[in-house]
Amino acid sequence: MACLSPSQLQKFQEDGFLVLEGFLSADECVAMQQRIGELVADMDVPLHCRIEFSTQEEEQLRSQEISWSLQRNPSIKLATLCMPTTLSSDMSHTLPRYRPWPKVWASRCPWWCRACTSSSNLTLVVKDSTFLYTEPLGRVLGIWIALEDATLENGCLWFIPGSHTGGVSRRMVRAFAGLKLNTRFLGSEPVWDDSLFVPTPVQRGALILIHGEVVHKSEQNLSDRSRHAYTFHLMESLGTMWSPENWLQPTAELPFPPLYT
């Protein structure tokens, strides 16, 4: 796989994100969508796992054992979201450790994957390192691949260029209530000026590199078109400590798999 050019690397370092058009071919996108469709069709979500993934403090993940979670759509009742045939699925961070996924490229970064298909049903402003905290910071890289065109109408990503230099002021951490694992938030995020966000529409097959501390969001998809994406995160493990307070933790049965050895 070709490396970034010096100008691309400089732009990523300045903005905190970088668009690489044409990373996957149309056929590769179709193959991944077909595989995702198979997983959704085959999934059997236990009742205790039928929860929604949320970055909101009052709606946090409740279990380390979740294999599937759902993205909220304010216009659809939760009971409907729990139906596999109608969900806009956010397949959780543990999923790729259970299921085979198409190998579309190799990477030098050892880490774990999160697989996600989304129709962008809720506006969320996030920094990934709020949930995936490391010491030192700057070691988490998001990979977001458009399996369909992402437009202004169907929920493309928006970024605040240069916002990755301010660190992290809010973290989601583990919190136990007796023996039950919950999560809670520490700190708070500033109120971001909406005029600072820059839309980033891309064509099918584009890849967006996302710095772990850059502020980004996607608006609600109110169109009649889906906006499927495949996304995961990488962490450079050398000299990096994965916070033991992060909600997601490796286990002996489900370690974070290295992407190269």
CYANA upper distance limits for C-alpha pairs under 8 A (distance plus 0.5 A):
  1 MET  CA    105 TRP  CA      8.04
  1 MET  CA    106 ALA  CA      8.04
  4 LEU  CA      8 GLN  CA      6.28
  4 LEU  CA      9 LEU  CA      6.49
  5 SER  CA      9 LEU  CA      6.69
  6 PRO  CA     10 GLN  CA      6.62
  7 SER  CA     11 LYS  CA      6.69
  8 GLN  CA     12 PHE  CA      6.74
  8 GLN  CA     18 LEU  CA      7.88
  9 LEU  CA     13 GLN  CA      6.67
 10 GLN  CA     14 GLU  CA      6.63
 11 LYS  CA     15 ASP  CA      6.41
 11 LYS  CA     16 GLY  CA      8.31
 11 LYS  CA     17 PHE  CA      8.29
 11 LYS  CA     18 LEU  CA      7.45
 12 PHE  CA     16 GLY  CA      5.58
 12 PHE  CA     17 PHE  CA      5.58
 12 PHE  CA     18 LEU  CA      5.72
 12 PHE  CA    209 LEU  CA      8.42
 13 GLN  CA     17 PHE  CA      8.25
 14 GLU  CA    161 PRO  CA      8.04
 14 GLU  CA    162 GLY  CA      6.35
 15 ASP  CA    160 ILE  CA      8.38
 15 ASP  CA    161 PRO  CA      4.87
 15 ASP  CA    162 GLY  CA      4.91
 15 ASP  CA    163 SER  CA      7.92
 15 ASP  CA    164 HIS  CA      8.11
 16 GLY  CA    161 PRO  CA      6.81
 16 GLY  CA    162 GLY  CA      6.32
 16 GLY  CA    163 SER  CA      7.57
 16 GLY  CA    164 HIS  CA      6.13
 16 GLY  CA    210 ILE  CA      6.84
 16 GLY  CA    211 HIS  CA      5.59
 16 GLY  CA    213 GLU  CA      8.22
 16 GLY  CA    214 VAL  CA      6.05
 17 PHE  CA    159 PHE  CA      8.39
 17 PHE  CA    161 PRO  CA      8.04
 17 PHE  CA    208 ILE  CA      7.28
 17 PHE  CA    209 LEU  CA      5.76
 17 PHE  CA    210 ILE  CA      5.14
 17 PHE  CA    211 HIS  CA      6.44
 17 PHE  CA    214 VAL  CA      7.91
 18 LEU  CA    208 ILE  CA      6.02
 18 LEU  CA    209 LEU  CA      5.59
 18 LEU  CA    210 ILE  CA      7.44
 19 VAL  CA    206 ALA  CA      7.54
 19 VAL  CA    207 LEU  CA      6.47
 19 VAL  CA    208 ILE  CA      5.02
 19 VAL  CA    209 LEU  CA      7.04
 20 LEU  CA    206 ALA  CA      6.14
 20 LEU  CA    207 LEU  CA      5.56
 20 LEU  CA    208 ILE  CA      6.56
 20 LEU  CA    209 LEU  CA      8.42
 21 GLU  CA    202 VAL  CA      7.73
 21 GLU  CA    203 GLN  CA      7.60
 21 GLU  CA    205 GLY  CA      7.25
 21 GLU  CA    206 ALA  CA      4.64
 21 GLU  CA    207 LEU  CA      6.73
 22 GLY  CA    203 GLN  CA      8.36
 22 GLY  CA    204 ARG  CA      8.13
 22 GLY  CA    205 GLY  CA      5.70
 22 GLY  CA    206 ALA  CA      5.51
 22 GLY  CA    207 LEU  CA      8.04
 23 PHE  CA    205 GLY  CA      6.02
 23 PHE  CA    206 ALA  CA      5.78
 23 PHE  CA    207 LEU  CA      6.36
 24 LEU  CA     28 GLU  CA      6.44
 24 LEU  CA     29 CYS  CA      7.05
 24 LEU  CA    204 ARG  CA      8.48
 24 LEU  CA    205 GLY  CA      4.89
 24 LEU  CA    206 ALA  CA      7.15
 24 LEU  CA    207 LEU  CA      8.41
 25 SER  CA     29 CYS  CA      6.86
 25 SER  CA    205 GLY  CA      6.32
 26 ALA  CA     30 VAL  CA      6.75
 26 ALA  CA    204 ARG  CA      7.50
 26 ALA  CA    205 GLY  CA      6.98
 27 ASP  CA     31 ALA  CA      6.67
 28 GLU  CA     32 MET  CA      6.77
 28 GLU  CA    104 VAL  CA      8.23
 29 CYS  CA     33 GLN  CA      6.69
 29 CYS  CA    147 LEU  CA      5.57
 29 CYS  CA    148 GLU  CA      8.18
 29 CYS  CA    204 ARG  CA      7.97
 29 CYS  CA    205 GLY  CA      6.88
 30 VAL  CA     34 GLN  CA      6.61
 30 VAL  CA    147 LEU  CA      7.94
 31 ALA  CA     35 ARG  CA      6.78
 32 MET  CA     36 ILE  CA      6.62
 32 MET  CA    101 TRP  CA      8.49
 32 MET  CA    102 PRO  CA      7.13
 32 MET  CA    147 LEU  CA      8.28
 33 GLN  CA     37 GLY  CA      6.56
 33 GLN  CA    147 LEU  CA      7.65
 34 GLN  CA     38 GLU  CA      6.81
 35 ARG  CA     39 LEU  CA      6.90
 35 ARG  CA    101 TRP  CA      7.93
 35 ARG  CA    102 PRO  CA      8.27
 36 ILE  CA     40 VAL  CA      6.73
 36 ILE  CA    117 THR  CA      8.27
 37 GLY  CA     41 ALA  CA      6.53
 38 GLU  CA     42 ASP  CA      6.58
 39 LEU  CA     43 MET  CA      6.43
 40 VAL  CA     84 PRO  CA      6.90
 40 VAL  CA     85 THR  CA      8.43
 41 ALA  CA     84 PRO  CA      7.35
 41 ALA  CA     85 THR  CA      7.92
 43 MET  CA     84 PRO  CA      8.05
 45 VAL  CA     49 CYS  CA      6.77
 45 VAL  CA     50 ARG  CA      6.96
 45 VAL  CA     68 TRP  CA      7.44
 46 PRO  CA     50 ARG  CA      7.09
 49 CYS  CA     66 ILE  CA      6.21
 49 CYS  CA     67 SER  CA      7.92
 49 CYS  CA     68 TRP  CA      7.31
 49 CYS  CA     69 SER  CA      7.60
 50 ARG  CA     68 TRP  CA      8.07
 50 ARG  CA     69 SER  CA      7.11
 50 ARG  CA     70 LEU  CA      8.06
 50 ARG  CA     82 CYS  CA      6.73
 51 ILE  CA     61 LEU  CA      8.20
 51 ILE  CA     69 SER  CA      6.31
 51 ILE  CA     70 LEU  CA      6.90
 52 GLU  CA     59 GLU  CA      8.34
 52 GLU  CA     61 LEU  CA      8.10
 52 GLU  CA     69 SER  CA      5.86
 52 GLU  CA     70 LEU  CA      4.96
 52 GLU  CA     71 GLN  CA      6.06
 52 GLU  CA     72 ARG  CA      6.71
 53 PHE  CA     59 GLU  CA      8.21
 53 PHE  CA     60 GLN  CA      7.44
 53 PHE  CA     61 LEU  CA      6.77
 53 PHE  CA     69 SER  CA      6.08
 53 PHE  CA     70 LEU  CA      6.18
 53 PHE  CA     71 GLN  CA      6.18
 53 PHE  CA     72 ARG  CA      7.95
 53 PHE  CA     90 ASP  CA      8.06
 54 SER  CA     59 GLU  CA      6.20
 54 SER  CA     60 GLN  CA      6.30
 54 SER  CA     61 LEU  CA      7.71
 54 SER  CA     71 GLN  CA      7.76
 54 SER  CA     72 ARG  CA      8.14
 55 THR  CA     59 GLU  CA      7.71
 55 THR  CA     60 GLN  CA      7.27
 55 THR  CA    124 LEU  CA      8.05
 55 THR  CA    126 VAL  CA      8.37
 56 GLN  CA     60 GLN  CA      7.14
 57 GLU  CA    184 ARG  CA      7.09
 57 GLU  CA    185 PHE  CA      6.71
 60 GLN  CA    182 ASN  CA      8.07
 60 GLN  CA    183 THR  CA      6.66
 60 GLN  CA    184 ARG  CA      7.74
 61 LEU  CA    182 ASN  CA      7.41
 61 LEU  CA    183 THR  CA      7.11
 62 ARG  CA    181 LEU  CA      6.84
 62 ARG  CA    182 ASN  CA      5.43
 62 ARG  CA    183 THR  CA      7.28
 63 SER  CA    181 LEU  CA      6.68
 63 SER  CA    182 ASN  CA      7.35
 64 GLN  CA    181 LEU  CA      8.18
 64 GLN  CA    247 TRP  CA      7.80
 64 GLN  CA    248 LEU  CA      7.12
 64 GLN  CA    249 GLN  CA      8.33
 66 ILE  CA     92 SER  CA      7.61
 66 ILE  CA     94 THR  CA      7.72
 67 SER  CA     91 MET  CA      7.56
 67 SER  CA     92 SER  CA      6.24
 67 SER  CA     93 HIS  CA      8.10
 67 SER  CA     94 THR  CA      6.22
 67 SER  CA     95 LEU  CA      5.98
 68 TRP  CA     89 SER  CA      8.42
 68 TRP  CA     90 ASP  CA      7.49
 68 TRP  CA     91 MET  CA      5.48
 68 TRP  CA     92 SER  CA      5.70
 68 TRP  CA     95 LEU  CA      7.71
 69 SER  CA     89 SER  CA      7.39
 69 SER  CA     90 ASP  CA      6.11
 69 SER  CA     91 MET  CA      6.35
 69 SER  CA     92 SER  CA      6.31
 70 LEU  CA     81 LEU  CA      7.48
 70 LEU  CA     82 CYS  CA      8.03
 70 LEU  CA     87 LEU  CA      7.62
 70 LEU  CA     88 SER  CA      7.16
 70 LEU  CA     89 SER  CA      5.61
 70 LEU  CA     90 ASP  CA      5.72
 70 LEU  CA     91 MET  CA      7.91
 71 GLN  CA     88 SER  CA      6.73
 71 GLN  CA     89 SER  CA      6.68
 71 GLN  CA     90 ASP  CA      6.39
 71 GLN  CA    118 SER  CA      8.23
 71 GLN  CA    121 ASN  CA      7.53
 71 GLN  CA    122 LEU  CA      8.27
 72 ARG  CA     76 ILE  CA      8.45
 72 ARG  CA     78 LEU  CA      8.25
 72 ARG  CA     81 LEU  CA      8.17
 72 ARG  CA    121 ASN  CA      6.92
 72 ARG  CA    122 LEU  CA      7.03
 73 ASN  CA     77 LYS  CA      8.31
 73 ASN  CA     81 LEU  CA      8.50
 73 ASN  CA    121 ASN  CA      5.41
 73 ASN  CA    122 LEU  CA      6.63
 74 PRO  CA    121 ASN  CA      8.02
 74 PRO  CA    122 LEU  CA      7.80
 76 ILE  CA     80 THR  CA      7.01
 76 ILE  CA     81 LEU  CA      7.39
 77 LYS  CA     81 LEU  CA      7.01
 78 LEU  CA     82 CYS  CA      6.80
 79 ALA  CA     83 MET  CA      7.61
 80 THR  CA     86 THR  CA      7.46
 80 THR  CA     87 LEU  CA      7.89
 81 LEU  CA     86 THR  CA      6.98
 81 LEU  CA     87 LEU  CA      5.39
 81 LEU  CA     88 SER  CA      7.86
 82 CYS  CA     86 THR  CA      8.44
 82 CYS  CA     87 LEU  CA      7.06
 83 MET  CA     87 LEU  CA      6.57
 88 SER  CA    117 THR  CA      7.71
 88 SER  CA    118 SER  CA      6.16
 88 SER  CA    119 SER  CA      6.46
 88 SER  CA    121 ASN  CA      8.35
 89 SER  CA    116 CYS  CA      7.46
 89 SER  CA    117 THR  CA      6.21
 89 SER  CA    118 SER  CA      6.44
 90 ASP  CA    115 ALA  CA      7.93
 90 ASP  CA    116 CYS  CA      5.23
 90 ASP  CA    117 THR  CA      6.13
 90 ASP  CA    118 SER  CA      6.72
 91 MET  CA     95 LEU  CA      6.85
 91 MET  CA    114 ARG  CA      7.87
 91 MET  CA    115 ALA  CA      6.11
 91 MET  CA    116 CYS  CA      5.46
 91 MET  CA    117 THR  CA      7.49
 92 SER  CA    114 ARG  CA      6.66
 92 SER  CA    115 ALA  CA      7.05
 92 SER  CA    116 CYS  CA      7.53
 93 HIS  CA    113 CYS  CA      6.88
 93 HIS  CA    114 ARG  CA      4.67
 93 HIS  CA    115 ALA  CA      7.10
 93 HIS  CA    248 LEU  CA      8.33
 94 THR  CA     98 TYR  CA      7.62
 94 THR  CA    113 CYS  CA      8.37
 94 THR  CA    114 ARG  CA      7.44
 94 THR  CA    254 LEU  CA      8.50
 95 LEU  CA     99 ARG  CA      6.67
 95 LEU  CA    114 ARG  CA      7.52
 95 LEU  CA    115 ALA  CA      7.42
 96 PRO  CA    100 PRO  CA      7.17
 96 PRO  CA    101 TRP  CA      7.47
 96 PRO  CA    113 CYS  CA      6.65
 96 PRO  CA    114 ARG  CA      7.06
 96 PRO  CA    115 ALA  CA      7.08
 97 ARG  CA    113 CYS  CA      8.39
 97 ARG  CA    254 LEU  CA      7.00
 97 ARG  CA    256 PHE  CA      8.41
 97 ARG  CA    257 PRO  CA      8.21
106 ALA  CA    259 LEU  CA      7.79
106 ALA  CA    260 TYR  CA      8.37
107 SER  CA    259 LEU  CA      6.60
107 SER  CA    260 TYR  CA      7.29
108 ARG  CA    259 LEU  CA      7.15
108 ARG  CA    260 TYR  CA      6.37
109 CYS  CA    234 LEU  CA      6.60
109 CYS  CA    235 MET  CA      6.83
109 CYS  CA    236 GLU  CA      5.98
109 CYS  CA    237 SER  CA      8.17
109 CYS  CA    258 PRO  CA      7.94
109 CYS  CA    259 LEU  CA      6.61
109 CYS  CA    260 TYR  CA      7.40
110 PRO  CA    234 LEU  CA      7.29
110 PRO  CA    235 MET  CA      6.87
110 PRO  CA    236 GLU  CA      6.59
110 PRO  CA    237 SER  CA      6.78
110 PRO  CA    257 PRO  CA      7.54
110 PRO  CA    258 PRO  CA      4.53
110 PRO  CA    259 LEU  CA      5.13
110 PRO  CA    260 TYR  CA      6.40
110 PRO  CA    261 THR  CA      8.35
111 TRP  CA    233 HIS  CA      8.04
111 TRP  CA    234 LEU  CA      5.62
111 TRP  CA    235 MET  CA      5.77
111 TRP  CA    236 GLU  CA      7.63
111 TRP  CA    237 SER  CA      7.73
111 TRP  CA    256 PHE  CA      6.27
111 TRP  CA    257 PRO  CA      6.20
111 TRP  CA    258 PRO  CA      5.47
111 TRP  CA    259 LEU  CA      6.65
112 TRP  CA    232 PHE  CA      8.32
112 TRP  CA    233 HIS  CA      7.33
112 TRP  CA    234 LEU  CA      6.93
112 TRP  CA    235 MET  CA      8.30
112 TRP  CA    256 PHE  CA      5.24
112 TRP  CA    257 PRO  CA      5.84
112 TRP  CA    258 PRO  CA      7.34
112 TRP  CA    259 LEU  CA      8.24
113 CYS  CA    232 PHE  CA      5.32
113 CYS  CA    233 HIS  CA      6.20
113 CYS  CA    234 LEU  CA      7.61
114 ARG  CA    231 THR  CA      6.83
114 ARG  CA    232 PHE  CA      4.78
114 ARG  CA    233 HIS  CA      6.97
115 ALA  CA    230 TYR  CA      6.45
115 ALA  CA    231 THR  CA      5.99
115 ALA  CA    232 PHE  CA      6.23
116 CYS  CA    229 ALA  CA      7.15
116 CYS  CA    230 TYR  CA      5.75
116 CYS  CA    231 THR  CA      6.10
116 CYS  CA    232 PHE  CA      8.07
117 THR  CA    228 HIS  CA      5.67
117 THR  CA    229 ALA  CA      5.59
117 THR  CA    230 TYR  CA      6.22
117 THR  CA    231 THR  CA      8.28
118 SER  CA    226 SER  CA      8.42
118 SER  CA    227 ARG  CA      6.87
118 SER  CA    228 HIS  CA      5.57
118 SER  CA    229 ALA  CA      6.53
119 SER  CA    154 ASN  CA      8.04
119 SER  CA    155 GLY  CA      7.84
119 SER  CA    221 ASN  CA      6.91
119 SER  CA    226 SER  CA      5.71
119 SER  CA    227 ARG  CA      5.23
119 SER  CA    228 HIS  CA      6.29
120 SER  CA    154 ASN  CA      7.88
120 SER  CA    155 GLY  CA      6.01
120 SER  CA    218 SER  CA      7.01
120 SER  CA    219 GLU  CA      7.23
120 SER  CA    220 GLN  CA      5.97
120 SER  CA    221 ASN  CA      5.83
120 SER  CA    227 ARG  CA      7.43
121 ASN  CA    219 GLU  CA      8.02
121 ASN  CA    220 GLN  CA      5.19
121 ASN  CA    221 ASN  CA      5.97
121 ASN  CA    222 LEU  CA      8.37
122 LEU  CA    218 SER  CA      8.01
122 LEU  CA    219 GLU  CA      6.91
122 LEU  CA    220 GLN  CA      5.33
122 LEU  CA    221 ASN  CA      8.18
123 THR  CA    217 LYS  CA      6.97
123 THR  CA    218 SER  CA      5.99
123 THR  CA    219 GLU  CA      5.03
123 THR  CA    220 GLN  CA      5.93
124 LEU  CA    217 LYS  CA      5.77
124 LEU  CA    218 SER  CA      6.90
124 LEU  CA    219 GLU  CA      7.95
125 VAL  CA    215 VAL  CA      7.24
125 VAL  CA    216 HIS  CA      6.12
125 VAL  CA    217 LYS  CA      5.03
125 VAL  CA    218 SER  CA      8.08
126 VAL  CA    130 THR  CA      8.05
126 VAL  CA    215 VAL  CA      6.19
126 VAL  CA    216 HIS  CA      6.14
126 VAL  CA    217 LYS  CA      6.79
127 LYS  CA    131 PHE  CA      8.40
127 LYS  CA    168 VAL  CA      8.23
127 LYS  CA    212 GLY  CA      6.78
127 LYS  CA    213 GLU  CA      5.59
127 LYS  CA    214 VAL  CA      6.24
127 LYS  CA    215 VAL  CA      5.63
127 LYS  CA    216 HIS  CA      7.21
128 ASP  CA    132 LEU  CA      6.56
128 ASP  CA    142 GLY  CA      8.30
128 ASP  CA    212 GLY  CA      5.49
128 ASP  CA    213 GLU  CA      6.74
128 ASP  CA    214 VAL  CA      8.25
129 SER  CA    133 TYR  CA      5.27
129 SER  CA    134 THR  CA      7.96
129 SER  CA    137 LEU  CA      8.42
129 SER  CA    140 VAL  CA      7.64
129 SER  CA    168 VAL  CA      7.48
129 SER  CA    171 ARG  CA      8.16
129 SER  CA    212 GLY  CA      5.59
129 SER  CA    213 GLU  CA      6.26
130 THR  CA    168 VAL  CA      6.97
130 THR  CA    169 SER  CA      8.40
130 THR  CA    170 ARG  CA      6.28
130 THR  CA    171 ARG  CA      4.91
130 THR  CA    172 MET  CA      6.52
130 THR  CA    213 GLU  CA      8.48
131 PHE  CA    171 ARG  CA      6.58
131 PHE  CA    172 MET  CA      5.80
131 PHE  CA    173 VAL  CA      8.02
131 PHE  CA    246 ASN  CA      7.04
131 PHE  CA    247 TRP  CA      7.80
132 LEU  CA    140 VAL  CA      7.95
132 LEU  CA    242 TRP  CA      8.49
132 LEU  CA    243 SER  CA      8.46
132 LEU  CA    246 ASN  CA      6.87
133 TYR  CA    137 LEU  CA      7.69
133 TYR  CA    171 ARG  CA      8.05
133 TYR  CA    242 TRP  CA      7.14
133 TYR  CA    243 SER  CA      6.35
133 TYR  CA    246 ASN  CA      7.09
134 THR  CA    138 GLY  CA      8.31
134 THR  CA    139 ARG  CA      7.35
134 THR  CA    140 VAL  CA      8.14
134 THR  CA    240 THR  CA      7.16
134 THR  CA    241 MET  CA      6.08
134 THR  CA    242 TRP  CA      5.35
134 THR  CA    243 SER  CA      6.01
135 GLU  CA    240 THR  CA      6.36
135 GLU  CA    241 MET  CA      5.68
135 GLU  CA    242 TRP  CA      7.31
135 GLU  CA    243 SER  CA      7.67
136 PRO  CA    240 THR  CA      6.83
136 PRO  CA    241 MET  CA      7.75
137 LEU  CA    167 GLY  CA      8.02
138 GLY  CA    211 HIS  CA      7.75
138 GLY  CA    212 GLY  CA      6.82
138 GLY  CA    213 GLU  CA      7.66
139 ARG  CA    212 GLY  CA      7.82
139 ARG  CA    235 MET  CA      5.95
139 ARG  CA    236 GLU  CA      6.10
139 ARG  CA    240 THR  CA      7.74
140 VAL  CA    211 HIS  CA      7.21
140 VAL  CA    212 GLY  CA      5.49
140 VAL  CA    233 HIS  CA      7.22
140 VAL  CA    234 LEU  CA      6.20
140 VAL  CA    235 MET  CA      5.13
140 VAL  CA    236 GLU  CA      7.53
141 LEU  CA    209 LEU  CA      7.41
141 LEU  CA    210 ILE  CA      6.23
141 LEU  CA    211 HIS  CA      5.63
141 LEU  CA    212 GLY  CA      5.97
141 LEU  CA    233 HIS  CA      6.03
141 LEU  CA    234 LEU  CA      5.64
141 LEU  CA    235 MET  CA      6.86
142 GLY  CA    208 ILE  CA      8.47
142 GLY  CA    209 LEU  CA      6.31
142 GLY  CA    210 ILE  CA      5.09
142 GLY  CA    211 HIS  CA      6.79
142 GLY  CA    212 GLY  CA      7.09
142 GLY  CA    231 THR  CA      7.73
142 GLY  CA    232 PHE  CA      6.48
142 GLY  CA    233 HIS  CA      4.89
142 GLY  CA    234 LEU  CA      6.91
143 ILE  CA    207 LEU  CA      7.34
143 ILE  CA    208 ILE  CA      6.52
143 ILE  CA    209 LEU  CA      5.67
143 ILE  CA    210 ILE  CA      6.81
143 ILE  CA    231 THR  CA      5.89
143 ILE  CA    232 PHE  CA      5.85
143 ILE  CA    233 HIS  CA      6.33
143 ILE  CA    234 LEU  CA      8.21
144 TRP  CA    207 LEU  CA      6.11
144 TRP  CA    208 ILE  CA      5.60
144 TRP  CA    209 LEU  CA      7.12
144 TRP  CA    210 ILE  CA      8.05
144 TRP  CA    229 ALA  CA      7.24
144 TRP  CA    230 TYR  CA      6.46
144 TRP  CA    231 THR  CA      4.86
144 TRP  CA    232 PHE  CA      7.28
145 ILE  CA    205 GLY  CA      6.88
145 ILE  CA    206 ALA  CA      6.21
145 ILE  CA    207 LEU  CA      4.91
145 ILE  CA    208 ILE  CA      6.86
145 ILE  CA    229 ALA  CA      5.95
145 ILE  CA    230 TYR  CA      5.62
145 ILE  CA    231 THR  CA      6.53
146 ALA  CA    150 ALA  CA      7.13
146 ALA  CA    202 VAL  CA      7.81
146 ALA  CA    203 GLN  CA      7.48
146 ALA  CA    204 ARG  CA      5.65
146 ALA  CA    205 GLY  CA      5.86
146 ALA  CA    206 ALA  CA      6.02
146 ALA  CA    207 LEU  CA      7.05
146 ALA  CA    227 ARG  CA      8.15
146 ALA  CA    228 HIS  CA      6.98
146 ALA  CA    229 ALA  CA      5.04
146 ALA  CA    230 TYR  CA      7.08
147 LEU  CA    204 ARG  CA      5.68
147 LEU  CA    205 GLY  CA      6.22
147 LEU  CA    206 ALA  CA      8.46
147 LEU  CA    227 ARG  CA      8.04
147 LEU  CA    228 HIS  CA      5.92
147 LEU  CA    229 ALA  CA      5.55
147 LEU  CA    230 TYR  CA      7.29
148 GLU  CA    203 GLN  CA      7.36
148 GLU  CA    204 ARG  CA      4.88
148 GLU  CA    205 GLY  CA      7.71
148 GLU  CA    226 SER  CA      8.23
148 GLU  CA    227 ARG  CA      6.20
148 GLU  CA    228 HIS  CA      6.16
148 GLU  CA    229 ALA  CA      7.50
149 ASP  CA    201 PRO  CA      8.26
149 ASP  CA    202 VAL  CA      6.54
149 ASP  CA    203 GLN  CA      4.88
149 ASP  CA    204 ARG  CA      4.95
149 ASP  CA    227 ARG  CA      7.21
150 ALA  CA    154 ASN  CA      6.84
150 ALA  CA    155 GLY  CA      6.87
150 ALA  CA    156 CYS  CA      5.20
150 ALA  CA    157 LEU  CA      8.37
150 ALA  CA    201 PRO  CA      5.84
150 ALA  CA    202 VAL  CA      5.82
150 ALA  CA    203 GLN  CA      6.74
150 ALA  CA    204 ARG  CA      7.74
150 ALA  CA    227 ARG  CA      6.37
151 THR  CA    155 GLY  CA      6.62
151 THR  CA    156 CYS  CA      5.57
151 THR  CA    200 THR  CA      8.47
151 THR  CA    201 PRO  CA      5.28
151 THR  CA    202 VAL  CA      7.21
152 LEU  CA    156 CYS  CA      6.16
152 LEU  CA    199 PRO  CA      7.82
152 LEU  CA    201 PRO  CA      6.87
153 GLU  CA    221 ASN  CA      7.09
153 GLU  CA    222 LEU  CA      7.56
153 GLU  CA    223 SER  CA      6.49
154 ASN  CA    220 GLN  CA      7.81
154 ASN  CA    221 ASN  CA      4.92
154 ASN  CA    222 LEU  CA      6.97
154 ASN  CA    223 SER  CA      6.00
154 ASN  CA    224 ASP  CA      8.43
154 ASN  CA    225 ARG  CA      6.90
154 ASN  CA    226 SER  CA      7.22
154 ASN  CA    227 ARG  CA      6.61
155 GLY  CA    218 SER  CA      5.96
155 GLY  CA    219 GLU  CA      5.58
155 GLY  CA    220 GLN  CA      6.29
155 GLY  CA    221 ASN  CA      5.39
155 GLY  CA    227 ARG  CA      7.36
156 CYS  CA    199 PRO  CA      7.47
156 CYS  CA    200 THR  CA      6.67
156 CYS  CA    201 PRO  CA      5.80
156 CYS  CA    202 VAL  CA      7.97
156 CYS  CA    218 SER  CA      6.28
156 CYS  CA    219 GLU  CA      7.68
156 CYS  CA    227 ARG  CA      8.41
157 LEU  CA    199 PRO  CA      6.65
157 LEU  CA    200 THR  CA      5.97
157 LEU  CA    201 PRO  CA      7.41
157 LEU  CA    216 HIS  CA      7.38
157 LEU  CA    217 LYS  CA      6.24
157 LEU  CA    218 SER  CA      5.15
157 LEU  CA    219 GLU  CA      8.10
158 TRP  CA    197 PHE  CA      6.25
158 TRP  CA    198 VAL  CA      5.75
158 TRP  CA    199 PRO  CA      4.78
158 TRP  CA    200 THR  CA      6.10
158 TRP  CA    216 HIS  CA      5.93
158 TRP  CA    217 LYS  CA      5.75
158 TRP  CA    218 SER  CA      6.36
159 PHE  CA    197 PHE  CA      5.61
159 PHE  CA    198 VAL  CA      5.74
159 PHE  CA    199 PRO  CA      7.10
159 PHE  CA    200 THR  CA      7.94
159 PHE  CA    214 VAL  CA      7.81
159 PHE  CA    215 VAL  CA      6.39
159 PHE  CA    216 HIS  CA      4.84
159 PHE  CA    217 LYS  CA      7.15
160 ILE  CA    196 LEU  CA      6.12
160 ILE  CA    197 PHE  CA      5.13
160 ILE  CA    198 VAL  CA      6.64
160 ILE  CA    214 VAL  CA      7.54
160 ILE  CA    215 VAL  CA      6.14
160 ILE  CA    216 HIS  CA      6.91
161 PRO  CA    196 LEU  CA      8.46
161 PRO  CA    197 PHE  CA      8.10
161 PRO  CA    198 VAL  CA      7.97
161 PRO  CA    214 VAL  CA      8.00
162 GLY  CA    214 VAL  CA      7.66
163 SER  CA    213 GLU  CA      7.73
163 SER  CA    214 VAL  CA      5.60
163 SER  CA    215 VAL  CA      6.38
164 HIS  CA    211 HIS  CA      7.30
164 HIS  CA    212 GLY  CA      7.91
164 HIS  CA    213 GLU  CA      4.96
164 HIS  CA    214 VAL  CA      4.47
164 HIS  CA    215 VAL  CA      7.34
165 THR  CA    213 GLU  CA      7.75
165 THR  CA    214 VAL  CA      8.23
166 GLY  CA    213 GLU  CA      8.21
167 GLY  CA    213 GLU  CA      6.91
168 VAL  CA    213 GLU  CA      7.29
169 SER  CA    187 GLY  CA      6.30
169 SER  CA    188 SER  CA      6.43
169 SER  CA    189 GLU  CA      6.45
170 ARG  CA    185 PHE  CA      7.24
170 ARG  CA    186 LEU  CA      6.04
170 ARG  CA    187 GLY  CA      4.96
170 ARG  CA    188 SER  CA      5.30
170 ARG  CA    189 GLU  CA      6.25
171 ARG  CA    185 PHE  CA      5.97
171 ARG  CA    186 LEU  CA      5.68
171 ARG  CA    187 GLY  CA      7.13
172 MET  CA    183 THR  CA      7.06
172 MET  CA    184 ARG  CA      6.07
172 MET  CA    185 PHE  CA      4.90
172 MET  CA    186 LEU  CA      6.88
172 MET  CA    246 ASN  CA      7.38
172 MET  CA    247 TRP  CA      7.63
173 VAL  CA    183 THR  CA      5.98
173 VAL  CA    184 ARG  CA      6.08
173 VAL  CA    185 PHE  CA      6.69
173 VAL  CA    186 LEU  CA      7.83
173 VAL  CA    245 GLU  CA      5.53
173 VAL  CA    246 ASN  CA      5.60
173 VAL  CA    247 TRP  CA      6.17
174 ARG  CA    181 LEU  CA      7.44
174 ARG  CA    182 ASN  CA      6.52
174 ARG  CA    183 THR  CA      4.99
174 ARG  CA    184 ARG  CA      6.98
174 ARG  CA    245 GLU  CA      5.83
174 ARG  CA    246 ASN  CA      6.61
174 ARG  CA    247 TRP  CA      5.71
175 ALA  CA    181 LEU  CA      6.61
175 ALA  CA    182 ASN  CA      5.52
175 ALA  CA    183 THR  CA      5.39
175 ALA  CA    184 ARG  CA      6.72
176 PHE  CA    180 LYS  CA      6.03
176 PHE  CA    181 LEU  CA      5.17
176 PHE  CA    182 ASN  CA      6.08
176 PHE  CA    183 THR  CA      8.11
177 ALA  CA    181 LEU  CA      6.99
177 ALA  CA    182 ASN  CA      7.43
183 THR  CA    247 TRP  CA      7.25
192 TRP  CA    196 LEU  CA      8.32
193 ASP  CA    197 PHE  CA      8.22
197 PHE  CA    216 HIS  CA      8.24
202 VAL  CA    206 ALA  CA      6.69
210 ILE  CA    214 VAL  CA      7.49
221 ASN  CA    226 SER  CA      8.26
221 ASN  CA    227 ARG  CA      8.45
236 GLU  CA    240 THR  CA      7.36
237 SER  CA    241 MET  CA      8.04
242 TRP  CA    246 ASN  CA      8.25
244 PRO  CA    249 GLN  CA      7.69
250 PRO  CA    254 LEU  CA      6.37
250 PRO  CA    255 PRO  CA      5.02
250 PRO  CA    256 PHE  CA      6.17
251 THR  CA    255 PRO  CA      5.58
